Amino acid sequence: MSAAAERALPSARGPMDGLTEAEAARRLADTGRNEVAARRPVPLRTRILAQLRDPLILVLLGAVVLTLAIRDHPDAIVIALVVVVNTTVGVVQEIRADNAVAALSALSAPHAHVRRGGAGRSVPAAEVVPGDVLVLGEGDIVAADAALAEASALLLDESMLTGESVPVDKAAGAALSAGTVVVRGRGVASVTVTGAASALGRIAALLDDRREPTPLQRRLASLGRVLAAVTLALCVLVFALGLVRGLPPGTMAVTAISLAVAAVPESLPAVVTLALALGARRMVARHALVRRLPAVETLGSVSVLATDKTGTLTEGRMVVERIWTPAGAVELTGTGYEPEGEVLAGGRPADAPALDPVRELLTVTSLCNDAALRPPDDPKSGARWTALGDPMEAALLTAAAKAGLPERPELAADRPRIAEAPFDSLRKRMTTLHTDGRPGRVLVCLKGAPEAVLDPAVLDEPPDALEDARQEAARLAGHGYRVLAAASGVRDDVPDPVTAAESRLTLRGLVALHDPPRATAATTLADCRAAGITPVLITGDHPATARAIAARVGLVPGTGVPAPADSEDGGTEDGETGDGGTGDGGRVVTGADVAEGRVADLTAVRVFARTDPQQKLEIVEAWRTRGAVTAMTGDGVNDGPALHRADIGVAMGARGTEVARQAADLVLTDDELSTVVTAVEEGRRVYDNIRRFLVYGMAGGAAEILVMLSGPFLGLPLPLRAGQILWINLLTHGLTGVAMGAEAAAPGTMRRPPRPPSQHILGGGAWQRLLLLGILVTAASLGAALAARGLGLAWQSVLFTALLAAQLGVVLGLRARLLTRQNPFLPLAVLASALLGAAALYVPFLRSVLETEALGAAGLGLAALGAPVGFLAARLLRTAFRPSGPEAAGAPEESGDPAGRDRASALR
């Protein structure tokens, strides 16, 4: 706060002199620091143990023990390395995300101006104690909850706490909340509570530190349990069958364990982690910071997007959109505080007769104004103009510039202000007096709420003119606008007091302001609907404002734009659509309705207004109870609990509060809601790649098992040796499997509904496809081996090579985009695996270890036939076993399923 502002405040006496330093220190020791309880940092060992508790990792650790038991040290090292890499990547990503959020974070009020012992001083906000006297000036952040003792035109921005987009006027005796910002005026307040007992602290207390498993974690846990059971059953079955056939127990023990390892796609954790890490990296490049790695995939499951209004759907900047004068009405184009746009009358640029009364009105509102506009420091940087002072007053200056008026300093120099009566909550208007350029003449400029200006005691206008203005003001307010009325007059001398000039004035007109939707908001919500995601607006703002914005972005029926004054459609109250066919989804429900239980089904409503943090929690929980996967966006302190409770919390990085960022899983560094849609697409891509790898990896494992079980019945006593099985697994699950995690998104990824949360990771026909693929790969491999035996060739080496070739063919056949260049690593990985497979036949050391034999042209030709068989089988089976009901939503490779879209439409 400036020294000038400090001197301008009335001097305090008695209690308003503040605490003594000794008393402040004593209270600080008693009550603690003025901080919301910070979360304890997560120890490294806790992060590591959390990664190792994953069921699939536990299966892999069991595989390490088994391979060590049979002294297969190379495979034990490979599997252990997979575990180490997976754990390291997961832990590093979490730490990097936490550090990035910490870099974004700033204390809500790093310093506070207080009076202690009658003298003003600046202290760290954390050292403010109950009983301290806060001295507030423009731009200050209120450091703690306080009672306002003195106020001079004090205006506070409470949007971060309540969601209210319009600053709130505060008079002496009002309660101030920690974290709110002084937009205009001055004040002195006595601190009542600090820390956890403050408004910030009470909301932070609603945050629950417990994290529920993500959909992917639940699905992989289920798969891990199944694989563990299958692994144990295979060990027992193969070992028993070998003993029945009279094979040595040692040989069968090695074979059984090898098959058990083959049944487990040991590179799955690495594929999952790599896919998530690559997804997180892509999201950072597209302005989305992932705080928890599993959240990448959860985004792909989102079926409900609950968004706040101010700064998310809207620009967070007030704009004059319509002006009404007794001579007619005009519209103004342009966004933000940039002085760029047009004044339109009837859809065309306004001519002089239409523009003159508008300029008279805007001259009044520019003179009766304490705001300023600041251009960007570097116009080429893309930065935007910003407001200094009341956002509504700044919007009036922008409108004046669009109408061609001189800048405010030039207007003020031409007509200097000589006195003022600041805006306050009782009068609801502001009056300024200016020299008129003529000796002895005083210009009176007044603006304020319509009910305070459109008064016969203030205006010298006929009753019918006043009634017309009142009806127009009511009509604009009913469409969500913030309406101001302006008037002016001339006096022969300076009235004393200034308020004595508030009579016999001439009405200049009405100004309709609002916080307009972002240019991308409507398209973003349309994209959500196309992807089967239900958008829901939850705001603390006025119902009419919420209804207007919802209509403009297509969330509810209507345009949100008022009809002409002579139209029979005057709008509806409190967001009612007037369309009986829309049901609850087309009306606005208030927080009071939710609190009093007047809403039978919260999931049937699409717009909520005047909600508090607890009600936001109830709305999110209602959707989750219904089985939806919810994403909640927000930037304010009041959004924190709901961000934490949602499956995916999305916070704004640039304008968001620390509470919101810490509660969120995803932080948008560009504050653009469209980035969420991009993140959802990335999440779906990641999940599709994981499913694709499972089909590939488990089909290969099934083929290996079937070869070992059926081979002896076809005259192949020991089809494959343990080392050969593990070598195939290493090449197929290792290089190629990990490369699958970087595959591009399938066509139509964002034109299908989200998969049902209850769907198994191998649901949607995946397990049928992998079994059939396994059978076809088995048939091709055994066919090649039997043909080789008939020709007197090394049939076991042919079987080994054919099984590897068929699985490499499958991985290429499963690609969503067959000839794409977006992931060159997969073809290279397939080539490298093929070369390593050949090395097992022709490199003496590997041939000795794996007990293979070099093949001639005939043997290689037979084995190579496995590759086209695997490729064609995978291509033909990609769309097989697609479900026709709600499960269709989980089908990853298709471009959209009619049944799934019908289900999503019913949900919306």
N, C-alpha and C positions, 0 to 999 in steps of 0.2 A: 504493500500500500504506500502511496506517495506521501511525502511529508505535507504537501498541500492538502491532501485529503484528510490527514490526521488533524491538521490545524483547523479544518473546516467543521470538525465535529464539535458539538457542544461539550464544554469541559465537564468532567465527571466529578462528583463529590461523594463522599461516604462509601457505600458498598461498591460503587462503580470505579473506585480507585484501584480495585483489584487486590489480589492476595499479596502478602509479603513473600520474599524469596524463601524464607524459612518455612512458612506455612505451605507454600507450593511444594517444597521438597518433602515435607512430611506427608502431604496427601499423595504425592507420587509414590512414596514408599508403601502407603496404605492401599491405594487403588490399583497400582501397577501402571505400566506404560499405556498410552493411548493407542493401542494397536489391536487389530483383530487377530486372534490367536493364529499364528502362522502354522502351516502344516510342517510337521517334522520332516526333514530330508530323509529320503529312503536310503538306507544303508546299501552298499554294493552287494553284500552277501544276501540281503533280502531280495534284491533284483535277480541275482543269479539263481537262488532257490526257486523263485517264482517261475523262471524259465524252465528249470529242471523238473518241476512238478507236472509239466504237460504230459498227458497220458502217452502220447506217441514217443516222447523222449524217454519215458520210463520203459517202453517196449524196446527201444534201441539200446538202452543201458542193459536190459536183460540179454539182448543179442550179443553185446560185448562180453558179458559173462560167459555165455555159451561158447562163443568162438575162442575165448581164452581157455575154456575147459578142454577143448579139442586141440589146443595149442596152435590154432590158426591165427598167429600173431598179425600177419599183414591185414587180414580182414577186420580183426579187432581194432587195429589202428585206424583203418578207414572209417569204420562206423563211429569210433570215438571222436575222430576228427569232425565228422558231420555234427555230432552233438556239441562239440566245442564251438564250431563256427556258428551254428544256429543260436546258441546261448550268447555268444559275443555280439553278434549283429543285433539281437533283440535288446540287450542291455545298452549297447552304444547308442542305438536309436532313441531309447527312452531318455538317456542322459543328455543327448544333443538337443532333443526337443525341450526338455526342462530348462536347459541353459538358454535356448532361444527365447522361450517365454520370459525368462528372468531378464533378458536383455530388453524385451519390450516393456517390461513392468516399470512402473514408477509409483512412489508413494502417493496416496490420494491427496495428501496435503503436506508436503515436506516441511514447510515452516508455517507458523501462525503468528499473527500480530496480536499481542496481548498487553494489558496494563497490569503492572505489578508495582505495588507501593506508589501508585499514582503516576508512574512513568511508563511510557510506551517502549516496548522492546520486541524483538523477533526471537522466537524460540522454536526448536524442532517440534513438529506437530505431535510426535510421540510423547513429549513431556508436558502437554496440556493436561490439566487436572480439573476435576469438578470445582466450581467456584471461580475459575479463571475468567477474566473479562476479555472477550475477543473484540478486536477493533477491525471491522470489515470494510473493504473498499472494492472497487470494480476489479474483477479478475481473481479475487481471493477465493480459495476453497475453504468451506467451513470445516474446521478441524475436528469438531465434536458436536454432539447434540447440545443445543443451547436455547435459552429463552431470550428473545429480542427485547432489549430495554429501550433503545433509541433507534429511530430509522428516519432516513431522509431519502425519499424516492427509491427505496430498496427493492430490487427485482432479482429473484433467484431462479436459476436453471435447475430444476429438480428432475430432469428427464432420466438421469442415470439411476435415480432411486424409484421413480414412480412411472416412468414411461410417458409422462405428459410432455408434449412437444413444445408447448408455449410456456415461457418463463412466468413465474408466479410472483405477484406483488406481495410484499410483507410489511406489516405495520407493527408498531410497538406492541408487545405482548404475544406475538406469534412465536411458534416453536420452529426452530431451525434444525435441520438434520445434517449429520456429518456427511461429507462427500458432495454436498450441493455447491453450486458455483454462483458467486455474485456477478450478475450481468450488468447491473447499473445501480448507482446510488451508494449510500454509506449506512453503516449501522454499528451499534454497540450491543453485545449480547453476553449473557452470563452462562457459562458452561454448566450443564445439568448432569450429564453422564458421559463417560468416555469408554473407549475400548470395546469389549465384548457386550457391554450394556447399551451401546449406541445403536442407532438405526442400522449402521453397517454391520455391527457385531451381531445383532439379532437375526439379520438375514443370513449372515455367514453361519450361524448356528444351525440353520436348516440344512446345511450341506452335510451329507452322509459320506464319510470316508470310504465306506465299503464299496467295492467295485464288483458288479455282477459279471459273469463270463459273457463274452461277446457271442453272437450266433455262430461264428466260425469255431471259436473255442469249444462251444457245446457240441458242435457237429464232430470235430476232430476227437474230442474226448469219447464220444460214442463210438467212433470208428476205432479208436485205440483199444477200447474194451473188446470189441469184436475181434480185432486182429490178435490180441493177446490170447483169446480163447481158441481161435483158429490155429495159432502157432502151437499151443500146447497139444491140441488134438492131433495135428499133423505129426508132431514128434512121436507121439504114442502109436499112431496108426502105421506110419512108415517103418518104425522100428519093429513093431509086431509082425508086419507082413514079411519083412526081411528074415526074421527068425523062423517064420513058418516055412519060407523057401530054403532054409538051411544055410543062409549067408552068415559070415562071421559077425558076432555082436559088435566088435569094434568098428568094422566097416559100416554097418547099419547105423550105429550111433552117430558117426560122422555125417552120413548121408541125411539122417533125420534132422540133425541140427542145421545142415546146409539148406534143406528145404524149408525149415522154420525161418531161417534168415531170408530165404527167397520170398516167403509169404509176406514179409514186412517190407514195404517200400521205404527203405532206410533213408533215402534222400528226400522223403516228403517234408520233414521239418526244414531241411535246407531250401527246398523249393518254395515252401510257404513263406519262410523268412525272406528269401530273396525277392519273391513276388511282392511281399508287403513293403520291403525296403525300397525296391524300385518304384512301387506305387507312391510311397511317401516322398521319394526324390522327385518324381514327376509332379506331385502336388505342390511341392515347394517352388518349383519352377513356374507353377501356375497360381502362385500366391496363396497356397493353403499349407499351413504348418501343422503336421500331425504330431500330437503329443504322446500318443500311445500307438505302437505299431499295429496291434489287432484292429484298431479303429479304421484302418484303411479298408479292410474287407467289410466291416460292419456297415460302412457307408453304402456298399452295394446292396445291402438288405433293407435299406430305409424304405418304409412304405408311407410314412407320415412326416411332413416337414412343417413344424410349428415355428412360425417366424414372428418376431416383434415388428413394430412399424417404424418408429423413428430411427432414421439412419440406416435401416436395413431395406425395407421396401421403399422408403422415401429418402430424399437427399440429405435430410437433416439440416436444411436451409430454408428459411421462410422466403416466399416469393409472392409478389402481387400479381394476381392472375386476372382479376376483373375490377373495373371501376365503374361506378354508377354515379351520374350527376343528374340534376333535374332536366338537363338537355338531352340525355341519352346514356347509353352504356357502351363500353369498349372492353376489349380483351387485350392482354399483354402477353407476348411470347417471350421465350428465353428461360434459362434455368440458372439457379444459383444466384450469387451476388454480382456476376459479370454484368456490366452495364451494356448489354447487347441484347437486342430484341426489337420488336415492332409493336406499335399500338394499332389495333385492328378495330374497325367498326363495320359490322355486317360481313366479316370475313375478309375485308379489304383494308389496306392502309388508311387510317383516318385522315380526312381532309381537315382544313383549318377550322370550319365551323364545329366539327366534332372534337377537335384536338384542343381548342382554346379553353373550354371549361375544365378539361382534364388537367391542363397545365396550371390553371388557377388552383385547383385542388392540391396538386402535387407541390406547388410552391408553398402552400400553407403547411403541408406535412413535412416538407424539407426544412422549413424554418423552425417549426415546432418539433425539434428533433435533436437528440444528443449523441447519435451514433456517427460512425464514420466507416468508409469502405477503404480496404487496403489492397492494392494490386499485388500480384505475385512479384517476388524479388527478381525472378528471372522468367519473363514471359515465355521463353522457349522451353522451359522445363516442364510445361504442362500443368504447373500448379494453378490453383484457382484463386479468385478474389475471396477475401475473408472479411467478416464483419467485426467491427470493434463496437461493443455496446449491445443494446437490445437488438436481437435479430429482426424483430418486426420493423423497428425504425430503420435498420440497414436496408431492409427490403423496400421501404418507401423511397430511400435515396436511389436505389437501383431503378425503380420505376420512373423516377424523375429524369434520370439519365436517358432512359429509353424514350421518354417523351420529348427529349431535346432540350431540357432545362440545363442551365449552368450547374457546375458542381456546387455542393453545399458551401464550401468556403467562400466562393464568389458570391453566392446569394447572401450569405451572412455579412460579407463586407459591404454589400449594397444596402442591406437593411439590418444593421447591427441590433443584437438583442439587448434590451435595456432592463428587462425584468422577467421573472417567470414564476409560475405556480406549478411545481413538479406533480407528476402523476402520483396518486395514492389510491388505496383500495376503497376509500370512502367516496371520494369524488368521481373516481374512474375516468378522469380526463386530465389533460395537461394543457396549460395555457402559457404562451410566451408573448411578450410585448416587444415591438421593434420600431425603430424610427422609420417613417414612411417616405423619407426623401423630401418631404415638404415641411416647412417650418411649422412647429406646433402640432403636427399630426402624428398619431401613434397607430401602428398596425397591430391588431389583435389576431393571433393565430391559435386555434384550439383544435385538438383532436382527442378522441376517447371512445369509450364504448357507446354504441348507438343509444342504449337506454339513458345514458347520461348526457348525450348531446341533443338527441331529437326530443327536446323538451321545450314547451312554449316559454318557459322562464329563461331559456338560453337563446333560442332562435326567434327571429322576427320573421316568421313564415306563416302562410295561411294554414288552417287546420288540415285541409285536404292534401297539401303538399307534405306536411309532416306525416300524415297517415300513409301516403304513398312510399315515403322513405322508410317508415317502420316496416311495412309489408315487404319491401325489397330486402331490408336487413334481415328479417326473419327467414325469408326464402333462401338467402345466401348462407345463413348460419345453419339452416336445415340440411344443406348440402356439405356441411363439414368445414366451411370457411370460418376463419377468424375475421370478424368485420369491425372496421373502425369508421367512425363518422368524423368529418372535418368541417370546420366553419371558420369564418373570419369577419372582421369588421374594422372600422376606423374610429378612433377617438381623438378628441381635441387635446387631451392631456393624459398623463400617466395616472391610472387609477391606483388608489391605495386603500385596501390591499389589491393585489393583482386580480384576485378572484372577482372583484367588483366589475371587471371588464367582461365577465361571462354572461352577458345579456345583450339582447337586440342585435345578435349576429346573423350573418347570412350563411345559409347552408351551402357548402360547396359540393358535398356528395359523400359517397360511401366507397371504401376500399376493401376488397375481399382478398385476404391473404391465406396461404396455406403452405404446408411443407409438401411439395409435389412428389409424386412417385419417381423413382429412378427410371431412366430411359430404358433400362434392361429388365425392369421388374415384371412387366406383363409377359414378356417373352420367356423369362425364367420360370414363371409359374405355369405357362403353357407347356414348357419343356418338362416340368415336373409331372403334369397330367399325362403327357404322352408317354412318360416312363412309368406310369401307374402309381405315382406318388401323390398323396392327398395333401394339399397345402392348407394350413390353418393359421389365421392371424390372431395373435394374443398380445394385447397392448394395454397399457394403463391409461391411454388417452380417452378423450370423450367419445361416446358411442357414435355421434353424427360424423365426427372426423374419421373414425375407424371405418364406418360404413362407406364414406365417400372414397377413401383410399382403396378399400376392398373392391368397390365397383370399378374404379379406374384401372386396376391391375387384373380385372377379370376373375376375382375370387368369388364374387357374388354377382347376380344379374344386375344390369344397369350400367350407366356410363360414369356416374359420379359427378357429372357436369350439370349444373342447373339449367333448366329449360328457360327460354326467354320469358321475360316478366309477364307477357300477355298470354303465355301458354296456360292451358288448363291443368297441366301437370305441375303442381307446385311442390312435388317431392313428398316424402313421407317422414314421419318422426322416428328418431332414434334408430334409424337403419332398417325399419320395416320395408320390405321390398314392394309390398302391395301385390305380389304375385303369389297366389295361393299354391301354385305348383312347386315352389322351391322348398317348402318345408322349413325346418329349423336351419338348414344349411344356408338360407338366404336372409336370415335376420341376425341382428347383433344381440348377443347376450352379455349382460354386465356381470362384474364380479359379485355384486349383491345378489343377482339371480342364482349364481353358483353357490354362494354362502348359505342362502336360505333354502336351497334344495328345490328351486322352481324349474330346474332343467332335468327332465327324466333321463336323457341320454346325452352326455357331453360330447360324444363322438359324432353326433348328428349336426353339430354346430360348426360353422366355418369362421366366424368372427366373434371374438371376445373383446370387451372393452372394460376399462376401469377395474382391471384385475390387480390383485396384490400377489406377492411371491407364493403364499400358501395356495392360492387358487390356481396359479400356473402349475404348481406341483400336482394338484388334483386333476387338472386337464390332461397333463402328460401321463399320469398314472392311469387315467381312464382309457386312454388309447393303448397303453401297454397291457392292461388287463384284457383288452379285446384281442390281444395277440399281435398288435402292430409293432414294428420296429420304428422308433421315433427319433427324429433329429430335431433339436431345438436350437434356434439361433437367438442371439441376444448380445447386448453390449453393456447393459446397466447392472448395477448392484442387485436390483430386484430380479434380474434374470438368473443369478447365480444358482440358486437351489434347483430350478427347473433344468438348467444346463447340466447339472451334475446328475440329476435323476434320469434324464433322457438316455436312450441307448447311445446317441451321439450328441454331445454338446458342442455347438459351433459358436465361437466368440469372435467379435470384431477386434482386430489387432491394433488398428490405428486409433480409433476413438473409443475402444472398449475399456472398461474398468479392470483393475487388477483382479477383483473378485470373479468377474466373468471369465477372464483368461485362465485363471487357475482352476476353475470348475469345468472348463471345456476340454474336449478331446481333440478338437480341430480349431485352429486360429486362422482367420482370414486376414492376411496382411494387407489386402486391398479393400477390405470392407464391402466386397461385392457379393450379393446373394447368388449371382450366376456362378460364382466359383464353387458353391456347394453342388450344383448340378454337375460341374466338371469332376468334382471329387466323387460323386456318386458313380459316374461312368467309370472312373478309375477303379473304384471298389468292385464294380461288377466285372471288370476285366480281370482283376486279381482273382476273384472267386472262380470265374470261368477257367482260368489257367490252372488253378488248383484241382478243380474237378477233372479237367482234361488230363492232367498228369496222373490222377488216381485211376482213371479209366485205362490209361496206357500202362502205368506201372503194375497195377493189380491184374490186368489182363496178361501181362508177361509173367507175373508170378503164378497165376492160375495155369498158364500153359506149361511152365516148368513142373508144377505139381502133377498135372495130368500126364505129362511125359513120363515122370518117374513112377506113377501109379499104374499106367496102362502099358508101358514098354515091356515089362516082363511077360505080360499075357500075349504079346506079339512076337515073342522069341528074342527080346532084347534084355538080357538078364540084369545088367546095371546100366541103364541108358546113359546116364551122365555121372561123372565123378563130382565129389563135393567142390573141388577147386574150380571145375568148369562152370558149375552153377553160380558160384560166387563171382567168377570173372564176368559172366554174362550180366549178372546183377550190377556189378560195378560199372560196366560200360553203359548199360541202358538206364539205370537209375541215377547214375552219376552225372556224366557230361551232358547227355541229352535231356535227362530229367530236369536238371537245374536250368538248362537253356529254355525249357518250356515255360518257365516262370516269367520270361520277358516277352511272351507272345503278344501281338497286337490285339486290340478289342475286336470282337466279331461284328460283322455288319448288323445293324439293327439293335445294338446293345441297349440303346436308350429308347427303343420303341416297344419294349416288352415290360410287363409289370414285374415288380420285385418278387423274388421267390418267397414262398410261405416260410415263416420263421420255424415252423415245425418240420419242414422238409429235411430228410436225412441228406447228408452230403453226397451220398450215392443214389439219392432219389431222382425222380424225373426220368426214369429209364436208364440211368447210368449203370446200375449193377447188372441189368440184363445185357447191355451192350458189352460190358467188360467180360462177362461170362462167355458170350457168343464169340467175341474176339479171341478169347483164350482157347476155345475149342477149335476155331479155324486155324490159329497159329499152331496148335498141337497137331492137327491133322496134316498141315503142310510139312511140319518138321519131321514127324514120324514117317510120312510118305517118302520124303527124301532119304531118310535113314534106311527104310526097308528096300528102296530101290538100290541104294548103294550096296547093301548087303547082298542083294541078288546079283550085282555086278562084281562082287568080290572086292569092293573098295572098303576103306576104313570108315565103316558106318557110324561109329561113335563121334569121330571128328566131323563127319558130314552133318550129323544131328546137332552137334554143338554149333556149327557155323550157320546152319539153316535156322535154328531157333533165334540166334542173334540177328540174322538178316531179317527175319520176319518181324521181330520187334522194332527194328529200325525202320522198316517200312510202315509199321503202324504209327510211329510217332510223326512221320511226314504226312500220312493220310488223315490224321486228326486235326491238322492245322485249320483254323477258321478262315484264314486268308492264305490260300495255297501258294501263290506266287508273290507274296508280299516281300518287300525289302526292309520292312521295319525291324525285323529281328534276324539279322544275318548269322547270329550265333548258333541258331538251331541247325541249319544245314551244315555249318562248320563242325558242330558237335557230332552230328550224325557221321560225317566223313571221318572225323578223328576216331570215333568208336569203331567204324568199319576197319580202319587201318590197324587199330589195336587188336581187333578181332583176328585180322590176318596175321598179325605178329605172333599171336598165340599158336599159329600153325607153322610159322616159318622161322621164328627166332629160336635158336636152340635152347637158350635158358628157359624161356617161357614154355616151349614144347616139353621140356623135361619136367618142369614144375606142374604143369596142367595135364600132363600125360596125353597129349594130342599127337597126331601124325600129320605130316605134310600131305596136302591133297593135290592131285593133278587136275587137269582141265575138266575132266568128267565129274570128279567129285565137287569141284568148285561150282560147276554149272548146276548140278543138282541142288547144292546148298543155296546158291544165289536165287533160285526160284522162290525161296521163302519171302524175299523182299517184295516183289510185286503182289504176292498173295496177301501179305500183311497190309500193304498200301491200299489195295482195292477193297479189302474187307473193312478197313477203317473208314474209307470214303463212303461205302455203301451203308454202313451202320451208323453214321454220324447222326442221322435224323430218325433212326429206328426207335421204337418203343416210346415215342413221345406221348405223354399223358394227355387226355382230352379234357380233363377237369381242372380244378384249381391248381393241381400240381404242375400244370403247364407253365406256370410262372417261373419255375426253376430251370427250365430248359435253356442252357446257356448259349448254344450255338445258333439258335434260330432267330429270325429277324422280328418275330412278334407272333403271338398266338392269339387267335380270336377269343378262345375261351378265357385265356388269362386276362385279355383286355376287358371282357365283359365283367369279370370278377372285380377288376380294378375300378371300372366305371361304377359298379354298385357301391364300392367302398367310398368313392368320391361323392 
